[in-house]
């Protein structure tokens, strides 16, 4: 049944590698093109009797208004950033025992991971055989999450998991605000938020020619999240698991005109599943 509530308007946030690329100017465009081959046989002359899909491509154009060095290094393959005085925020989780299925959970920036004997969802982590194994299982689940709200990577040393911010703090976002909470008693935290994140006092980005570089090696998860929806509401998200950009840039220094990084992302198929993009909540099973 028709419903006017299904008519959508408004801008989106652009997350690349689970990092918010900030404000855009001019609208983000998604272009999906499908190539086909028309099948004809002699007996039906020039009448098309079937049509076969021979390829599908997806491209996203995102005019980034925040022309920061942080964004430049993210969208320029091969570029490296040097930062003076920067420190990534972190937090330690110590497992003293194995987790209890269903009862124990850890919530990172609003995304809850729950212990399970046999996980069936990306939002579950496997119950370990010891405290150290529990730490390993939990860290693996964190690093496998494809959620723009989980802004950390996990490393393990014994029974201790260290959550480290995906990036350094910037004027746009402070990773010191990433929250961590729990239910159950199998783990203890060094705090309720990541701490220690420090903005760099100096930065520079070095860009090589990168001749011969494979863009697939630079591919990361790209998400377009409608701003009209809450951060946890992903039912309209547009997700590309493997997206990359060649790093083409063109901007001007001009009075009364913003400098814009006009970035084009291309989707590459998952080599295992063949999936090109996902619309909706990627954690749905």
ROPARO-764242 format. One record per residue (C-alpha): residue in three letters; x, y, z. Coordinates in steps of 0.05 Angstrom, whole numbers. Example, Ala and Ser with C-alpha at 12.3 -4.5 7.8 and 13.67 -1.06 7.14 Angstrom:
<pts>
(pt ala,(246,-90,156))
(pt ser,(273,-21,143))
</pts>
This chain:
<pts>
(pt unk,(0,0,0))
(pt unk,(26,69,-17))
(pt unk,(53,110,40))
(pt unk,(78,182,37))
(pt unk,(124,167,95))
(pt unk,(166,127,46))
(pt unk,(186,191,9))
(pt unk,(257,208,31))
(pt unk,(295,274,30))
(pt unk,(359,301,59))
(pt unk,(435,292,61))
(pt unk,(476,234,87))
(pt unk,(539,223,125))
(pt unk,(597,190,89))
(pt unk,(638,138,126))
(pt unk,(700,108,94))
(pt unk,(737,55,133))
(pt unk,(687,69,189))
(pt unk,(713,141,193))
(pt unk,(665,199,183))
(pt unk,(692,242,126))
(pt unk,(652,302,151))
(pt unk,(609,353,116))
(pt unk,(593,350,42))
(pt unk,(573,405,-6))
(pt unk,(529,394,-67))
(pt unk,(499,326,-50))
(pt unk,(525,255,-52))
(pt unk,(507,215,-114))
(pt unk,(501,139,-124))
(pt unk,(504,112,-195))
(pt unk,(490,39,-208))
(pt unk,(496,15,-280))
(pt unk,(480,-55,-306))
(pt unk,(506,-78,-374))
(pt unk,(468,-132,-411))
(pt unk,(474,-174,-474))
(pt unk,(412,-182,-516))
(pt unk,(403,-253,-541))
(pt unk,(376,-263,-611))
(pt unk,(368,-326,-654))
(pt unk,(358,-335,-728))
(pt unk,(288,-363,-721))
(pt unk,(262,-299,-689))
(pt unk,(301,-250,-732))
(pt unk,(320,-187,-693))
(pt unk,(271,-200,-637))
(pt unk,(305,-204,-570))
(pt unk,(288,-271,-538))
(pt unk,(328,-262,-474))
(pt unk,(376,-214,-441))
(pt unk,(436,-232,-399))
(pt unk,(470,-189,-347))
(pt unk,(544,-185,-364))
(pt unk,(566,-134,-312))
(pt unk,(544,-86,-258))
(pt unk,(582,-26,-232))
(pt unk,(569,21,-175))
(pt unk,(601,90,-165))
(pt unk,(592,142,-111))
(pt unk,(609,216,-118))
(pt unk,(621,252,-53))
(pt unk,(639,326,-52))
(pt unk,(677,332,13))
(pt unk,(674,402,43))
(pt unk,(724,388,98))
(pt unk,(789,391,59))
(pt unk,(832,370,118))
(pt unk,(898,333,114))
(pt unk,(865,275,151))
(pt unk,(814,268,95))
(pt unk,(866,277,41))
(pt unk,(908,218,65))
(pt unk,(845,175,70))
(pt unk,(824,187,-3))
(pt unk,(893,189,-36))
(pt unk,(921,118,-48))
(pt unk,(993,112,-26))
(pt unk,(993,178,13))
(pt unk,(1024,178,82))
(pt unk,(1013,226,139))
(pt unk,(1065,249,189))
(pt unk,(1037,276,254))
(pt unk,(1076,310,310))
(pt unk,(1050,300,381))
(pt unk,(989,259,362))
(pt unk,(965,201,406))
(pt unk,(908,153,393))
(pt unk,(857,144,448))
(pt unk,(853,74,480))
(pt unk,(822,32,534))
(pt unk,(840,-36,564))
(pt unk,(793,-94,578))
(pt unk,(817,-150,623))
(pt unk,(782,-217,621))
(pt unk,(786,-255,687))
(pt unk,(742,-312,664))
(pt unk,(703,-338,605))
(pt unk,(639,-301,588))
(pt unk,(570,-327,604))
(pt unk,(527,-336,541))
(pt unk,(471,-284,533))
(pt unk,(485,-254,602))
(pt unk,(553,-222,586))
(pt unk,(560,-166,535))
(pt unk,(605,-108,518))
(pt unk,(577,-45,486))
(pt unk,(624,-1,445))
(pt unk,(597,67,426))
(pt unk,(526,41,429))
(pt unk,(539,-24,392))
(pt unk,(530,-85,437))
(pt unk,(568,-151,428))
(pt unk,(538,-209,467))
(pt unk,(572,-274,487))
(pt unk,(547,-336,452))
(pt unk,(568,-409,452))
(pt unk,(560,-413,376))
(pt unk,(555,-342,347))
(pt unk,(504,-334,290))
(pt unk,(510,-258,284))
(pt unk,(566,-207,276))
(pt unk,(540,-177,341))
(pt unk,(560,-239,380))
(pt unk,(629,-262,405))
(pt unk,(646,-334,420))
(pt unk,(653,-360,491))
(pt unk,(726,-378,502))
(pt unk,(760,-437,535))
(pt unk,(801,-394,583))
(pt unk,(808,-321,601))
(pt unk,(863,-311,549))
(pt unk,(823,-347,496))
(pt unk,(762,-305,515))
(pt unk,(803,-243,501))
(pt unk,(824,-270,433))
(pt unk,(752,-288,414))
(pt unk,(726,-220,435))
(pt unk,(780,-182,398))
(pt unk,(767,-221,335))
(pt unk,(693,-203,339))
(pt unk,(708,-129,348))
(pt unk,(756,-128,288))
(pt unk,(705,-164,244))
(pt unk,(650,-114,258))
(pt unk,(631,-70,198))
(pt unk,(595,-16,237))
(pt unk,(610,59,230))
(pt unk,(596,69,304))
(pt unk,(651,21,326))
(pt unk,(710,67,318))
(pt unk,(763,21,347))
(pt unk,(809,-37,332))
(pt unk,(826,-90,383))
(pt unk,(894,-121,400))
(pt unk,(908,-178,449))
(pt unk,(962,-192,500))
(pt unk,(945,-251,545))
(pt unk,(877,-238,575))
(pt unk,(879,-164,561))
(pt unk,(845,-132,501))
(pt unk,(866,-61,483))
(pt unk,(816,-20,444))
(pt unk,(852,33,403))
(pt unk,(818,89,364))
(pt unk,(817,80,289))
(pt unk,(848,148,280))
(pt unk,(878,207,317))
(pt unk,(834,260,347))
(pt unk,(818,319,303))
(pt unk,(779,384,306))
(pt unk,(719,346,277))
(pt unk,(717,286,323))
(pt unk,(747,266,390))
(pt unk,(756,191,401))
(pt unk,(759,206,476))
(pt unk,(683,207,471))
(pt unk,(677,134,449))
(pt unk,(640,99,506))
(pt unk,(649,27,530))
(pt unk,(601,-9,578))
(pt unk,(587,-80,599))
(pt unk,(540,-130,631))
(pt unk,(565,-191,669))
(pt unk,(628,-201,710))
(pt unk,(678,-234,663))
(pt unk,(713,-169,644))
(pt unk,(738,-105,677))
(pt unk,(752,-39,642))
(pt unk,(802,16,656))
(pt unk,(747,67,645))
(pt unk,(680,81,613))
(pt unk,(708,118,552))
(pt unk,(772,116,511))
(pt unk,(824,163,539))
(pt unk,(890,194,518))
(pt unk,(872,218,449))
(pt unk,(913,280,431))
(pt unk,(906,323,368))
(pt unk,(971,331,329))
(pt unk,(1008,397,335))
(pt unk,(1036,391,264))
(pt unk,(1016,350,203))
(pt unk,(1039,337,133))
(pt unk,(1016,290,78))
(pt unk,(1065,262,27))
(pt unk,(1035,238,-39))
(pt unk,(1075,190,-85))
(pt unk,(1060,175,-158))
(pt unk,(1036,106,-137))
(pt unk,(1045,79,-207))
(pt unk,(1024,6,-212))
(pt unk,(988,7,-145))
(pt unk,(926,-38,-140))
(pt unk,(866,1,-117))
(pt unk,(835,-62,-90))
(pt unk,(889,-64,-36))
(pt unk,(865,5,-14))
(pt unk,(791,-14,-14))
(pt unk,(753,-2,50))
(pt unk,(681,-5,75))
(pt unk,(640,55,51))
(pt unk,(573,73,84))
(pt unk,(524,128,66))
(pt unk,(480,140,126))
(pt unk,(418,186,119))
(pt unk,(423,241,171))
(pt unk,(348,238,183))
(pt unk,(359,170,216))
(pt unk,(390,159,285))
(pt unk,(461,132,286))
(pt unk,(436,64,307))
(pt unk,(381,62,253))
(pt unk,(414,30,194))
(pt unk,(353,6,154))
(pt unk,(367,56,98))
(pt unk,(443,54,98))
(pt unk,(478,45,31))
(pt unk,(540,1,42))
(pt unk,(597,-18,-4))
(pt unk,(642,-70,30))
(pt unk,(699,-58,-19))
(pt unk,(703,14,-43))
(pt unk,(764,51,-68))
(pt unk,(781,118,-100))
(pt unk,(837,133,-148))
(pt unk,(850,198,-112))
(pt unk,(831,248,-166))
(pt unk,(825,318,-137))
(pt unk,(807,385,-166))
(pt unk,(794,446,-123))
(pt unk,(803,521,-130))
(pt unk,(828,577,-85))
(pt unk,(775,629,-100))
(pt unk,(738,684,-64))
(pt unk,(667,664,-43))
(pt unk,(677,592,-63))
(pt unk,(691,532,-18))
(pt unk,(748,485,-32))
(pt unk,(718,417,-45))
(pt unk,(748,347,-50))
(pt unk,(705,318,-106))
(pt unk,(717,245,-93))
(pt unk,(692,186,-135))
(pt unk,(688,118,-102))
(pt unk,(682,54,-142))
(pt unk,(653,-11,-115))
(pt unk,(690,-77,-125))
(pt unk,(656,-145,-116))
(pt unk,(671,-188,-56))
(pt unk,(717,-242,-85))
(pt unk,(682,-296,-44))
(pt unk,(608,-277,-47))
(pt unk,(607,-234,-109))
(pt unk,(566,-182,-71))
(pt unk,(575,-110,-96))
(pt unk,(535,-68,-47))
(pt unk,(485,-75,10))
(pt unk,(425,-31,24))
(pt unk,(399,-34,95))
(pt unk,(428,-60,160))
(pt unk,(489,-104,143))
(pt unk,(482,-142,209))
(pt unk,(414,-170,189))
(pt unk,(415,-246,185))
</pts>
